[in-house]
Amino acid sequence: PYYVDMNQDLFLQASLHSSDPNLVLFVDTCVASPNPRDFRTVTYELIRSGCIKDPTYSSFYSPYGEVARFAFNAFSFVNRYPSVYLQCELVVCRQNDYFSRCYQGCVSRFKRKAGS
């Protein structure tokens, strides 16, 4: 566990360890939950499909493609839950593959109605 005060900036870094130097890392989705085994019932989205959902979320430049850095303000789920758990989905892509998910950024996925 990592203990922080309310509204304190929480800085995170994810690193990819690979012998392939031509890979990059992209933070696609991060969801918070008061339950470490349930990220669907009571949740709070920080970023979804590369789209920032929380106004305090920010990503930071890294000189290394295999490192993703980001931060957000610490918060709680009302006063009923003493802890907040974070689950993030990251994508690994080939460096300079501009058609890959890593280079698309925010992707809004719209559902279409089934026509007649």
Secondary structure, DSSP 8 states (H G I E B T S, - for coil): -----TT-EEEEEEE---S-TTEEEEEEEEEEESSTT-SSSS-EEEEETTEE-STT-EEE--SSTTEEEEEEE---STTT-S--EEEEEEEEEETT-TTSGGGT-S----------
